Amino acid sequence: MPELLAPVGNMECLMAAINAGCDAVYLSGRNFGARSFAGNFSREELVIAINTCHLYGVKVYITVNTLIYDSEVEYFMNYIDYIHKIGVDAVIMQDIGMIDLVRKTYPNLEIHSSTQMHIHNLEGVKLCEKLGIKRVVLARETPLELINEIKQNTNIELEVFIHGALCMSYSGQCLMSAMIGSRSGNRGTCAQCCRQKYSLEIDNKILEKDKYLLSTRDLNTLNDIPKLIDMGITSLKIEGRMKRPEYVYLITSIYRKAIDNYIKFGKTKVTDENIKDIKKIFNRKFTKGFLFNEENDSYVNTYRPNHIGINVGKVVDYKNRNIIIKLVDDLNINDGIRIIGDNDVGTTINVMYKDNIKIYHAKQNDIVSIPMKENIEKNSIVVKTSDYIQLEKIKNEMKKRKKVFIKGKCILKVGKPIKLVVDDTKNIVEDISDYIVEKAIKNETSEEQIKEQLNRLGDTIYEFSELIIEKDDNIFVPTSKLNELRRKVLYLLNEKRMYKTDYKKSNYDISVKNYKRENNKSILISTYEDYLKFKDNFDVIYIDNLELFNSVNDKKCILKLSRVQEHLKNYNTKLLVGELGSIYKYKNIDTDFSLNVTNSYAVALLHSLNVNKITLSYELNFKQIKYLIECYEKRYSCHPNLEVIVDSYPEVMVCKYNMLKKYNKNKGYLIDRFNNKYKIEIKNNFMHIYNYKKIKLEENYFDIGVNSIRVNL
C-alpha cells in the first residue's frame, strides 16, 4: 500500500487532511520552506501538529527545502535541532550542503530529497543513496518508464507527485523570479512569472499575443493511479500547501478512495462525479503531465492561469442591469460565477430569478436572471468558480472527527485487580486497577454496564471496534474504577502513539583538499567562429556542442553537458556538468551554476565527491561569495576552487515543454508586458529561456579568492 501524502498550509488544513484519510502530511515552519506565502506553522504549532498527526497515525514531514546562505547556517541548524527533538518523521531538503551537514550531525533524522534537487535519472538517485538520503522526490517531468527503471535498480524510497500545480521549468532550475524581481523560487518567494501574460515572437513576427504561454495545467493522475501502485512507488504526493482546507479535504479523500478501491477491488472506481467535484474546487484544466507522456500542447493552458471552474451556461441577453443566462448545469444562491468576455466579471450570486420569481436553485436548461451592474456581452460564457452546496457539504464532512479503531479486552476476576488491554494494531498497552474485584453483595455489575463505562470515550480519538469482557459471575466493580482504568490505559496508548525518533547529535566531519589560488578566465561558446575568436584569450573554453568539441581537439576545451540528462552516456573527457547524476557517474568534472551552490558546506561536499571546480549560484552577490570563502577557509583550513559567471544572459528556465514545436522552430522570443524580450532556444529537445537583461559584474572576484571568472556567450 503506497503512502498518500497531503499538503498542509495551516492547522485547519492539517485536520482536513487527517480527516480525509492521508497517511502523511508535509508542512513548513515559518522559515526555510519553499512556500513562504502559505500560512505555515509557528514553533508551538509544530508541536501540536506533530502530536496530533501521530495520535492519528499520520506521519509529518517538514519542508526545509530552500537554499541556505552561510550567514543563516547557525539559525538553520538550531531549527533542525528543534524539529528533530519534537518528533518530526523526516525533513524535506534541497540544499546539498545542508543535507550533508544535517545527515552527519543528526544521524537518526530521516532526510527526503526535495523535487527542487532536480533528481531525474538513476545516477542522481544513486548519489542520494550515497549521501544517506532515505527518500527521493523525483522531478515532476520524469516519465513512468524511467521511474520504473529507477525503481528496479535502487532500494531507496521513491515519491511521485500525483495531483496539483506544475512548474513550467524543472523545479530547482528556475531563476526567472529571482532574476526579474529578486524573489527566488529556490528561497521560497517565487513571484510566479510563469503565470503572467507573454507574446511569442519568431522570425520578427508576433505569432501569439498576450497569452499565458508559460502557465501549466494542473496535474491529475486519478485514472492512472494503478500504474504507480503496481510499480511499488512508496509515496503519492498531492501538491497544494497554498490551497484552502476544503480543497485539501476533497482531493485527499478522492485519491484515498481510489487507492483503497484499487487495493481491495482491483479498480479505482473513479466516477464522473469525482472528476466534476475536483473541477469545481479548483482546476486550470488538467494534464497527466510528462509523467504519463501527455501531448506537448496538453501541458499548458494559455487561456488563463487561475481557477477556471466549470461551464454552467451562456449569456443570452442583458437588460435592465440583469444578465439572462441559459444554463447547462445547476446554479445556486451563494455560488461564485465568472462571466468570460473582453473583460472578465466575477460575482457571488446573492439573488436569482426565474420567470420573475426569486429562486434559490436552478437546473440545466433553466433561463435565469441575475442582477449585474457591468455591461455584459451576449454569448459570453458563464463559469461556476465556487459551488456553495459543495463547500457546505465538505465543511460538514470535515466536522466529523476521524476515529482510530482499537480492540479491547477487560478481565475481571474475583480477588484480582481489573485488567484492561488495548490494541491499535501497532501498539498493545495494558494496565491494572488499584481495586480488587469483589463478589457482589447486592447489585451485580453486568457485562453491559462494564461495556457502557469502557465505551465512554468522550472526546478522545478512539472507538472500540471490538471489546471483549472476561468476567466471573456475580461480581461488583465501582464504575469510577472502570473509568479510572480506561483513562490510564488510553493515556498510555497516547504516549505510545505520540512517538519521537531517538534524538542523537554527532560531529560533522569531511575531508577536502587544498587548491592553490589562481586567476583564470573561462568562456562558454557554441560555434567554431567563437572558438577561433576567443581561444587565445581564455584559460578554459567550455563547449556545449559535442560535434564542435570533438572537432577542435584542444586540451583547454571542456565539454558542457545539459542539466537535463535522463540517461547518461559515457564520455572519456573532462566535463562541465549541471545535475547530480553526472557527479555520481563521471570522474573528471567541474560543476555548473545549476547545482545551486550557495554555501561553503555545499562546496566542501562537492570537492569531497571529487568535483574539481565549482561554479557558484547566480543567486549569490559579491559579499555573500566573499563570506562563503572566508567560512570555508576558516572551517577546513583549505582554499576552494570556485568559479563565478560575471558576464552572461542567465538561463532562467529549462523546460521539457517545447513552446516552439508546433512552429517547427528552434529559436524565438518571449515578450512580457514591459516589452522585455527573453530569448528561447531548443537544445536536445528541451526549451531553454534566457533573461532579457545581461549581467556584467564589475567587482574584482580574484581579490576575495575566486579562482576563475566566466563569460557565457
MITOR-630991 format. One record per residue: x, y, z of N, C-alpha, C in turn. Coordinates in steps of 0.02 Angstrom, whole numbers, plus 50000, padded with zeros to 5 digits. Example, Ala and Ser with C-alpha at 12.3 -4.5 7.8 and 13.67 -1.06 7.14 Angstrom:
! residues 2
506604971650390506154977550390506604983550390 506424988850354506844994750357506455000250394 
//
This chain:
! residues 713
500424994050000500005000050000500445006250000 500375010649950500785016649949500535021750000 500965026050020500795031550065500435036950025 499895039650052499575045550022499785051650062 500135056150029500455061850062500075068250043 499825071750094499395077550083499755084050102 499575089550067499885096050082499515099650138 499885103150180499575106550237499895113450245 499475118650240499725125450247499575128750314 499095125850351498925128550417498565123050457 498365124650519498085119550562497405116950537 497015121350507496375119150480496475114250423 496965115550380497125110850326497385104250354 497745104650409498015098550441497445093850460 496935096550494496375092350515495985089950454 495945094050402495605091950341495955086050310 496615086250307497005080750278496935074350319 496965075050385496895069250429496205066050420 495685070150423495005067550418494865064550350 495225066850299495125064250232495485057550221 495925055650268496225049050264496935048750238 497305054150243498005053850220498425049450266 498985047150241499455043250281500015047650310 500135053250276500665057850297500495064750272 500775069850304500705076750281501395079850274 501435084850231502045088850229501855096150240 502245099450280502095106250301502745109950315 502685116250333503285120350343503215124450406 503775125950437503795131050488503805137850456 503955142950494503935149750468504555151450427 505055147150428505675148450391505875142350350 506255143650297506605138550258506155133950218 505515135650209505065131750167504975135050099 504875131050048504835133649980504155136749963 503715137250014503075140750005503005145850061 503395151250057503405156250110502735159750118 502305159650066501685163250068501095158950090 501235152650108500725148650141500665150950214 500135148650248500045150750318500635148450361 500815142050353501375138950388501285138950464 501765136050500501665134450570502205137750614 501985140550670502465142950720502775136950754 503295138150794503615132550829503125129050876 502705132850909502225129850955501705125850916 501505128450858501015124850817501315118450788 501965118450775502285112350750502235106650801 502315108250864502255103150917501545100250917 501055104650914500355102450913500225098250850 500475100650793500365097150730500655090050732 501275089450755501605082950757501245078250805 501085080650864500735076350913500055074250888 499695078950857499025077350831499075072050776 499535073150730499615068350675499815061450701 500275061250746500505054850772499945051150809 499525054850845498955051750878498505048250827 498435051250769498015048350717498395043450672 499025042150687499405037550646499645040550581 499715047150579499925050650518500635053350528 501065052350480501745054850484501785062150463 502305065550487502405072650473503095073750443 503105076750383503735078750351503745086350348 504285089250371504345096550371504815098650315 504585103350275504995105850220505495111050246 506125109650232506665114450244507055114650178 506675116050124506925114750057507105121150019 507375126050055507655131950022508415131450021 508725135549979509445136249980509635140450041 510205138750071510415141950133511075145650121 511105151850147511725155650144512135154350207 512795155450203513225154150261513005158150322 512765164050312512545168250369511945165350405 511595160450373510985157650402511085150750433 511675147850424511775140850443511645139550517 511895143950561511805142850633511065142750651 510685147550626509975147850641509615141850610 509815139950549509535134250515509625127850557 510235126750581510375120750620510025120750688 509935126550718509545126950780508825124750767 508565126750709507885124850690507835117350678 508325114450642508345107250631508365103550697 508785105950742508845102850808508165102750843 507815108350839507155108950871506655104050842 506585103850776506065099550747506245092150754 506895090550760507095083650774506875081750844 506965086150891506785084650961506035083950970 505635087650932504905087250942504585081550903 504985077750865504735071550838504545071350765 504805075950724504655075650653504885069050624 504505066350577504675059850547505225060450494 505245066150460505765067250409505785074650392 506345076750364506395083450336506495082850261 506185087550224506245087650151506725093250133 507265091650097507805096450088508025096850015 508275102749996508555103949930509305105149932 509535109049980510225111349982510705105649997 511145103949949511585098149957512085099150014 512285105250026512745106550082512405105350149 511795107650155511425106650218511215099350227 511085095850172510935088650177511525085050208 512125086550185512715083250213512825085150286 512735091550302512825093850370512315090650417 511675090550397511145087750439511225080250447 511385076750393511465069450398512015067550447 512565071150444513125069550488513015071850560 512655077350568512535079950635511985076250671 511465074350634510885070950663510765064350625 511155059250641511125052950602510455049350605 510045050750656509395047450661508825051250628 508975057150601508455061150569508405059350496 507815057150475507705054950407507665060950359 508005060350302508015065750253507705063250188 507255067450160506975066250094507235071750048 507425069849988507655074849940507045078349909 507055084949910506515088749880506535088049804 505955089049771505945089349698506385094949673 506525099949716506975105549699507685103049687 507855096949708508525094249696508615092049624 508065091849586508115090449514508385083349501 508155078549540508355071549530507895068549477 508195066549420507785064149364508125058549326 508625055349357508935049449325509185044649378 509345038549357509555033349404510175035349443 510655038549408511285040349442511165045649495 510695050249483510525055149535510235051849596 509825046749586509545043049642510105039249679 510565036349642511135032849672511555037549715 511645043749692512025048549732511655050149797 510995050749792510595051949852510675046349903 510685040149877510815034449921511495035149955 511985037049916512665037849942512695043249996 512285048349989512275053850037511865052250099 511555046450101511165044550160510445046950159 510205048950102509505051250095509055045050094 508495045450131508035039750137507545039350078 507335045150053506825045350001506975050749950 506845049249887506935054149833506255056149806 506135062649805505545065449772505755067149701 505555063049654505785063749585505525070049551 505905072649503505675078349463505005076549431 504565081449427503885080149401503885078249328 504425079749293504465078249222504695071149207 504885067349259505155060649249504615055849223 504705052749165504185048349137504135041749174 503555038649168503405032549204503915027049189 504125026449125504595021149106505265022049143 505485028249150506115029549184506045028449259 505465030349287505345029049358505375021649372 505085017649328505095010349336505815007749333 506205010449287506905008449281507295010049345 507165015949371507495017949434507275013349490 506625011949494506355007649547506675000749545 506794998149486507074991449479507814991149497 508134996949501508864996949510509095000749572 508635001849619508825005249680508385002949737 508625003649797508235001849857507935007849893 508085013749868507855019849901507105020749891 506775024049938506075025549931505975030849877 505435030149837505285034949784504615038249797 504595044749787503975048649796503815052149730 503185052049711502965054749647502365059349657 502375065149625501805069649626501235066649584 500625067049611500055064249575499515069349559 499525075049593498985079949582499205086949603 498975091949564499075098849584499475102849534 499695108649556500045113349512500715110649489 500895112349428501545110549400501955116849389 502605116049386503045121549367503225120749293 503285126349258503485125949188504205123449183 504645126349224505345124149224505425118149270 505945114249257506135109149306506225112549374 505935109649426505975112549493506705113149515 506855118749547507545119949569507975122949514 507705123049453508085125549396507785132049367 507335135049403507025141249380507315147249417 507595151849379507875158049408507485164149385 506925163149351506565168649320506345173849372 506015171449424505775175949477506355179449512 506895175749524507475178649557507815183949515 507875182649450508225187249405507805193449391 507145192649385506715198349368506565202749428 506355199549483506125203549540506445201949606 507015198449604507375196649665506945192749714 506475188949688506075184449730506225177249707 506625173849745506905167449724506435161649737 506305157749685505945151549694506325146549736 506985146849733507405142549774507445144749846 507165150649860507165153349929506455154149955 505955151349918505275151149943504855157149927 505095161749884504715167849872504555168849798 504425163449762504285163849690503705168549675 503805172949627503285177749607502845174949551 502955168749532502555165249481502535169149415 503125170649390503175173949325502865169749270 502845163249279502565158749228501805159549223 501485162749271500755163749268500575170549239 501065174149210500935180649179500835179849104 500575185249072500475185249000501125186748963 501205183448906501785184648862501545184348790 501945187448747501855186548674502445182448648 502345179148592502865175048562503065177948495 503715179248488503985181748425504445176648394 504335175148330504775170748292504915174048225 505545174448207505735177548144505435184548135 505465188348190505225195348190504465196048180 504105190548190503375190848185503065188648251 502545192248273502175190348334501665185048315 501775178948340501325173348324500815172048378 500965174048440500495173548495500505180148532 499925182948548499895189548578499545189348645 499905191548698499615192248765499235186048788 499595180448789499305174248814499735171448871 499445166848908499805163848965500215157948938 500745159648904501115154748865501525149948909 501655151948971502055147749016501635144649072 500985145649070500565143449125500335136249115 500565131849158500405124749151499695123149176 499425117849149498815114949177498985111649244 498475109349279498585105649341498655098249327 499095095149364499195087849359498595084149389 498355079149354497815074949378497935067849353 498115063349398498275056449379497785051449408 497195053749426496715049649462496575043049427 496505043249361496345037049325496955032549312 497545035049329498155031249315498525029049379 498195030049436498505028149500498715020849502 498325016149472498535009049475499235007849448 499445011449397500115010349369500655012049420 500555017249459501045019149510501035014249569 500435011949586500385007049641500725000549621 500584998149561500874991849538501644992249533 501884998249520502604999249513502964999049582 502575000049635502864999849702503135006549726 502845012049701503055018649724502875019349797 503335022049837503245022449909502715027549928 502735033449896502305038849918502005042549858 501355043949862500995047649810500815054449839 501055059649807501055066249837500575071049802 500155074349842499705079449817500025086249829 500015090649779500275097449787499705101949813 499885107249851499355111949871499415115049940 500015116949962500075120050028499795127150030 499635129949971499325136549970498565136149964 498305130049961497585129149948497175129150013 496515130250004496055130650060495915123650089 495675123250151495555116750183495075112350143 494555115350113494075111350076494405107950016 494875111349985495245108249930495655102349955 496015103350009496435098050037496005091950054 495435093250085494995087750106494735083950045 494465087549996494155084249939494655080249898 495215083249880495705079849838495985073749875 496155074649939496425069049978495925063449983 495295065049997494785059750007494645055949942 494645059449886494515055949822495095051349804 495705053649812496285049249799496315043549850 496115044949913496095039649963495635033949941 495045035849918494565030749896494815026949835 495125030549789495385027349728495925022249745 496375024049789496915019549810496625013449845 496185014749894495895009249933495485004549889 495105007349843494695003249798495134998849754 495685001649730496114997649686496444991949725 496664993449785496984988249827496474982749843 495854984749857495344979849879494984976349822 494824980249768494404977549715494754977049647 495354979849641495694979849578495464985249530 495024989749555494784995449516494755001549561 494895007349531494875013549571494165015849583 493705013949539493005016049542492935023649541 493375026949503493325034149494492715035649451 492305040349473491685042049438491745048849403 491285050049357491245056649325491095062049377 490725060149428490555065049481491185066949520 491635062149531492275063649564492665068849524 492705067849459493075072449416492745079349417 492085079449414491725085749416491835089449482 491835085749537491955088849602492645092049605 493145088549577493825091349576493855097549533 493515097449477493505103349433493185109349469 492665107949507492305113449541492735116549596 493125112449631493505115249687494115119149663 494455116749609494995120649579495275116849518 495325120449462495675117449405495885122949357 496445121649324496685125849269496645121849204 496175117349199496175111749153496685106749179 496625100549155497035095249183497505092249131 498055089649155498535086049115498805080149156 499005074849121499365069449154500115070949158 500305076449127500995078649131501465074049093 502105075449100502615071349068502705064649104 502405064049163502395057749199502095052249155 501545053949122501215049149078501255051249005 501785055148989501935057048920501355060448885 501045065148921500495069048891500755072748830 500315073848782500485077648722500735084548741 501225087048703501545093448718501045099148727 500555099648682500075105148684499565104448740 499525098648770499055097448825499365099048893 499945102048893500305103448955500155110448982 499965115048938499855121948959499125124048948 498935129248984498285132448975498415139848961 498465141548897498625148448878498045153248890 497465150348905496855154348912496855158348977 497015155149034497045158849097497465154849147 497765158249197498215154849243497895152849309 497255154549319496935153249383496345148449374 495955147749426495405143049427494895144649372 494745139749330494265140949275493575138049291 493505134449346492845131749365492555127049314 491895126949311491545122749262491045127149224 490905125349162490435129049121489725127849145 489355133349159488655132549181488155135749134 488385139349083487905142249038488175147848994 487715151148960487895156548913487405162448924 487675168448918487265174448923486865175148858 486205175048864485785175748805485505182848797 485555186848851485325193748847485575197648907 485585204248899485755208748955485285214748950 484865215549001484405221149000484225223149071 484105229649080483925232449145484405230249200 485055230249181485585228349228485485221349256 485235216949215485175209849231485465205749174 485855200549191486075195949140485585190049138 485415188049077484975182349066485405176549043 485375170949081485825165249068485415159049052 485595155748998485335149048983485815143949013 485575140049061486005135649100486115128849066 486725126249075486885119449054487055115149115 487025118249174487155114649237486805118249294 486805115049352486465117949409486805124449432 486405128949461486655135149489486245136749551 486595139149603486265140349667486445147149695 486015149649739486185155649777486835154349815 487255159449818487905159349851488455156049810 488295153549751488815151149706489225157049680 489855155849665490275160849633490305159549559 490215164749518490235163949446490705169149416 490945167549355491335172349316491055172449245 490945178549220490715179249151491315180749108 491435176449059492035176949018491895181348957 492255186848951492175191248895492815195148884 492765200948851493355205048841493665207048908 493225208548956493435209849025493025205249070 493355200349099493005195649143492685199249202 492095196749220491735199449278491565193649324 491745194249387491585189049435491115191649489 490695187149514490235189249567489995183049606 489735184249666489395179149704488645180449698 488275175249683487555176049671487195177049738 486905182849746486515184349807485765183749794 485565184849732484855184249714484815181649642 484305177549629484225174549562483475173749547 483295175049485482585174749466482485169949407 481895166849408481655162849352480925164749341 480765167149281480085169449265479855174649315 480335179249332480205184749379480045182549450 480185176249465480085173649533480765172149564 480865174549624481505173349658481575165949674 482155163249655482285156049667482965155249701 483055149349730483685147949764484095142649727 483755139049682484095133649646483825133449575 484295132849526484095132249456484435126249426 484115123349375484365117149345484555118149272 484855112949244485025112949173484425114749130 484545119049079484045121449032483605127049060 483655128549125483295134349152483595140749123 483165145849118483395152549099483295157049160 483835159749185483815163649247484095170649234 483905175249278484185182049275484515183649342 485075187149336485475188949395485665196349389 485555200349439485755207449437486505208149424 486685212849380487385213949362487455221149338 487865225049372487945232149355488335232949290 488845228749280489275229449222488905227349158 489075230649103488795228649038489105222049018 488685217348999488905210648981488705209148909 489175206648870489045204948801488625198548796 488175198448747487815192248732488305186748711 488115180548725488505174548708489125173748751 489205178148802489765177148849489665170548887 490205166948897490185160548933490165162049008 489765158149044489725158749117490015152449149 490485153349194490775147649229490645148349304 490565142649336490485142449409491175141449440 491395146149482492055145849513492035143649585 491445143849616491375140749682490655138249689 490595132349716489955129049723489765128949797 489275133049815489095133849886488895127249918 488485123449883488245117149910488825112349920 489285112049871489865107749877490285109749938 490415116249945490835118550001490515117250068 489855118250072489505116950135489515109450152 489435105350101489465098050111490155096050137 490685098850106491365097150128491485099550199 491255105550215491345108250282491005103850334 490415101250318490065096750364490435090150372 490705087650316491095081350320491725082350361 492035088250354492645089650391492535089950466 491915091450486491755091950558491725085050591 491615079850549491585073050576492295070850595 492415070150658493085068650680493275061450665 493845060650634494085053950618494205050050682 494035043650681494135039350739494675034250725 495045032650777495545027250775495225021250808 495155015950770494815009950797495315005650835 495085003350893495504999350938495114993150960 495494988050978495184982151008495354982051083 494864980051123494974980051195494784973451226 495114972051282494944966051320494994967751394 494434966851430494424968351501494314961951540 494754960551588494724954351628494564956151700 494024953251724493794954651793493694948051830 494164946351873494144940151912494134941851986 493724938252022493644939452094494324938652129 494484943552171495104943252209495714945952172 495604948352110496154951052071495984958052046 496494962152030496354968752003496054968251933 495694973451913495414973651845495994974651796 495984971051742496504971751691496174973851625 496464979051595496204981451530496784981451480 496674978151423497174977851369496864981151307 497254985451275497024988851215497534987951159 497284986651098497704985251040497484989750982 497954993850954497784998050897498084995350832 498284988950832498604985150778499364986350775 499604991950803500324993150805500594993050876 500174995050923500384995450993499884991551037 500154988151086499734984851136499924987651204 499424990351239499554993051306499064989851355 499274989351416498844986451468499004989451535 498524989051580498634991351649498124987851693 498254988251759497794985351807497574990751856 496994989651885496724994551932497004993452002 496914998452044497104997652115496524994652155 496014992752120495424989852151495414982252140 495264978452193495214971152188494474969252178 494344965352126493654963452110493354959352167 492724961252184492384957952240491764954252215 491544949652257490894946452245490344951552259 489824951552220489284956252230488874954252291 488734959052334488314957652393487584958952376 487454964752343486774966352322486704966552246 487014971852217486924972952145487534970552105 487404965952060487944963452017488094968551963 488734969151945488934973351888488914968951826 488474970651780488374966451721488894968051667 488934963451619489384964551562489184970851524 488534972051517488294978051481488514984351517 488484984351584488694990251622489454991451615 489834986151613490564986851605490724989751536 490394987051484490504989551416490294996851410 489744998551444489505005451440490025010251467 490335008551523490845012951552491475013251510 491695007451486492305007451445492205010851378 491585010851354491435014051290491345021651296 491385024251356491315031451364491975034851346 492105035051282492745037651257492735045151246 492135048051254492075055251253492395058651194 492815063651208493125067451154493805064651134 493945058351153494565055251130494495053451056 495055051451025495045049750954494855042350944 494735038750999494665031450993493945029050991 493865023250960493225019750960493375012250958 493025008551001493135001351004492804998050943 493204994350905492914990150852492734983350881 493054981850937492914975450971493084976451045 492644974251087492774974751160492544968251192 493024964351216492894957751247492914958551322 492414955851355492384956051428492444948851454 492964947451493493044940951527492934942151602 492394939451629492234940851699491954934751734 492064934751799491724929751841490994931751848 490594926851866489894928351879489824932051945 489294936051949489084939152012489654943252044 489924948052006490454952352033490204959552040 490564963352081490404970452088491034974552074 490954979652032491504984252016491234991352016 491524995952054491295002952052491435005851982 490945009551956491035012551890491625017351890 491755020551945492315025351949492985021851935 493035015451958493655011751947493735009751873 493185008251841493215006751769493415012951729 493115018651748493285024851714494015026751724 494245025851784494935027551800495425023151761 495275016651756495715012051720495695013651645 495105015151618495045016951547495485023051532 495445028151574495835034151562496585032751566 496795028451612497505026751619497765023051557 497375018251533497595014351476497625018551412 497125022851403497135027151344497695032251348 497875034451407498455038951415499085035351393 499155029051414499735025151394499755024051318 499155022951289499125022051217499315028551181 499075034151206499275040651178500025041451179 500335039651234501055040351241501425036151188 501155030151176501465025851126501395028751056 500785031351042500655033850975501025040450962 501125044451013501485050751005502235049551012 502485045050969503185043050971503645048750949 504265048050965504775052650941505385048650919 505685050650863506295047550840506845048650893 507255043650903507795044350952508255050050931 508305055050974508725060850960509455059050971 509855060550921510575059350927510955064750890 511465067450922511865072650891512585070450886 512875071050827513565068950815513965074850787 514595073550772515025078750746515075078550670 515025084350639515105084950567515845084450550 515985080450498516685079650478516695078250402 517205080950369517275079850297517995080850277 518215077450225518905077950202518915081450134 519275087050131519345090850068520085092550057 520255093349994520955095049979521015102549967 521625104949972521765112049963521915113549889 521625118849864521755121149795522145127649798 522625128349755523015134549754522585140149724 522735146249743522385152049716522625153349645 522135154549601522295155949531521865161749506 522065164649451521685169949419521535167849347 521045163349339520885160649273520265163849244 520225163549178519635165849143519375160349097 518715159349098518415154249056517855157249015 517665153648963517135156048919516725150148894 516075151148887515625146048860515445148148789 515565143648741515435145148671515025139648639 514755141248578514345136348542514555135448469 514975139948443515145139648372515895139448361 516085137048303516805136848285517085143848276 516675148448252516895155348244517085158348312 516675156848363516835159348431517475156148457 517565149748441518185146448463518795149848433 518785151148369519365154448338519475161448366 518925164748382518965171648406519245172148477 519085167248520519245167848591519755162848618 519985158148578520395152648603521045155048635 521305160648614521945162948642521865167748701 521235169448717521115174448768520855171548834 520715164948834520435161848894520815155548913 520825154248978521185148349004520785141948993 520115142548997519675136748988519125138748940 518965134148894518415135248848517905129548856 517315131348880516765126548885516395126448818 516235120548794515875119848730515255115548742 514665118148723514055114348735513805110648674 514265109548626514105106048564514615100348555 514385094248559514835088448557515215088148491 514875089348436515205089148371515765094348367 515635100348390516145105648391516715103748437 516545101048495517055099148544517535093948514 517255088948481517675083748451518105086448394 517855091448359518215094048301518815098448320 518765102048376519305106648393519905103148425 519785097848464520325093848493520845098248528 520595102348574521015107148610520995105348685 521575104548717521605102348787521285107348835 521255113648816520945118448861520175118448855 519905114348809519185114048799518875108648844 518295110248872517925105748915517215105148888 516955099148882516285098048856515765099448910 515295103848894514745105448940514145101048924 513895097448974513305093348966512675097148987 512115095348958511475098348977511315096649049 510945101049082510755099649152510145095149157 509885092949100509375087749099509665081749063 509745076149099510065070149072509675064049098 509145062049062508755056349086509155049849082 509575049349032510025043549026510725046149011 511195044449053511865047049048512295042749002 512625045948955513065042448908513765042048937 514185038148904514885037548926515315042648889 515735046248927516195051048898516895049848927 517385050148884518075049348907518445056048900 518175061048935518475067748932518245071648993 518565077249005518345081549060517685084849042 517245085649093516565088049081516385093749129 515945098149104515595103049146514885100449153 514675098749214514025095549224513565099949266 512915098949256512435103349289511895099749328 511985093349341511485089649382511835084149421 511505081649473511845077449522512015070449497 511635067849450511785061149424512465060849391 512665066249358513315066549325513885066249375 513765068949434514285068749487514405061549508 513875057549510513935050549529514295046549475 514145048049411514395043949356515095045749333 515245052249327515865054349295516385056149347 517025055549327517575056549374517925063349366 518005065549304518405071549290517925077249273 517675080749324517135085549313517225092149349 516945097349319516785103649352516025104049356 515765108249400515035108849405514815115849387 514205116249358513935122449332513495125849384 513235131749367512825135849411512195132249434 511945127549393511305124249406511315119449465 511905118249495511935114349557511705118449617 511575124949606511305129349658511735129449721 512375130549713512845130749769512835137749799 512615138149862512565144749894512905144949963 513245139549983513585139750048514215135450046 514635136450096515285133150098515235125650111 514685123450142514595116250154514465112650088 514095115850043513965112849977514615112349937 515035117549943515685117449909516105111649935 516115110850001516515105450031516255098550009 515595097750009515315091249988515525089649916 515455094449871515625093249801516375091749792 516795095449827517515093849824517655086849852 517295084949904517405078149933517175072749885 516725074549838516485069849787516905070249723 517495073249730517985073749675517795078549620 517375083449636517255088849589517855093549592 518115095349535518715099549532518535106949544 518155109849499517985116949504517225117649509 516995122149551516285122949567516055129949547 515565130249503515265136649485514725138349535 514765144249564514285146449615513625148649582 513105148749623512445150649600512415157949579 511995159349530511855166249511511545170149569 511275166649618510895169949671511345172649727 511995171949720512455174749770512735181449745 512775186349790513105192649773513835192649797 514185197949782514905198349797515045197249871 514665200649915514795200049987514655192850012 514145189749985513985182850006514525178049983 514795179049923515335174749898515965175749941 516105181849957516685183350000516625179850067 516025180250097515915177050161515935169450156 515675166750101515705159550089516425157050090 516865160650054517565158650051517905159250119 517745164550155518025165450222517815159750268 517185157850265516935152350307517265145850288 517345144650224517655138450200518375137950225 518755143250216519465143150235519545142550310 519105145650348519145145250422518975138350446 518455135250417518215128750441518675123050419 518915123150357519275117550329520025118750322 520245124850337520945126650329521205125050259 520765125950210520925124650139520615130150097 520885130750036520605135549989520185131749938 519565134149923519135130749874519305132849802 519055128949755519155130549684518485132649655 518375139249652517715141949635517735146049571 517165145849536517085149949477516435154049484 516455160149457515875164449457515735166749386 515115166349365514925168949298514815176449305 515225180349269515205187549277514905191149217 514805187649162514565190849101514125185849064 513465187049064513015182249030512305184849030 511905181748987511175182048993510985175649031 510815176149096510695170049134510125165749105 510245159349106509735154549084509245153749142 508625156249133508165156649189507675150749191 507625146949137507195141049138507475135649092 507375129449111507465123849066506835119549072 506515118149015505845115249016505805109248969 505425104348990505295098648945504765100548894 504335105148912503835107748865504175112048812 503985110948749504285114548693503765119148661 503815125548676503335130448651503375131348575 503965129948548504085131348476503945125348432 503765119748461503695113548423503185114148367 502615117248381502095117548329502285122148271 502795126248282503025130648228503645127748193 503875122048219504465118748190505065123448189 505155127148244505705131948251506115130348313 506735132448313507185131248370507365137548408 507145143348381507305149648415506715154348411 506655158548463506125163548465506225168048526 505725172148539505755176748596505085176948631 505105176948698504525178748738504555186148751 503985189548749503965196648762503465197848818 503695200948873503245202048930502875208748922 502465210348972502045216348968502445222848969 503075222448988503515228248988503935228548925 503775224148877504135223748813504845221048820 504995217648875505645214348882505635207848842 506195206248809506225200448765506685195048795 506415189148802506775183448830506915178448774 507535177148762507715172648708507525165448725 507255161848675507085154748682507525150848634 507825145448659508195140848616507985133748633 507915129648581507785122548590508435118748580 508655115248632509275111348629509115104348654 509285099348615509175092348634508455091148656 507985094448622507275093748634507035096848699 507455100848732507255104448792507245111948776 506775115448806506705122548795507095126448848 507545130848825507935135048870507725142248860 507585145648915507375152648913507905156848950 508105162348919508635166548946508345173348967 508645176149019508415182549044508495188048991 508055192948993508095198448945508675203148960 508915202849021509415207749044510085204249055 510605207149027511275204349034511565206349101 511905201549134512275203349195513005204349176 513305209449204514015210749193514285213149260 514595208649297514835210049364515525213449361 515585218949396516195223049390516685221849448 516455218749503516885217849561517485213349545 518015214149583518615210049573518565203749615 518335198349583518215192149619518865188549636 519395189949600520035186849616520285189149684 520145195349702520365198049766520085194349826 519485191549818519165188149875519275180549873 519645178149824519825171049824519475166749772 519075169749728518795165949672519355164349623 519385158049601519935155849557519805157049483 519155157749465519005158349394518385162549384 518395166849334517795170549314517615168449243 516965168249230516735165449166516295170249128 516355169949063515905173349016515505168048980 514835168848980514395164448940514165168448880 514385166348820514175170048761513425168848748 
//
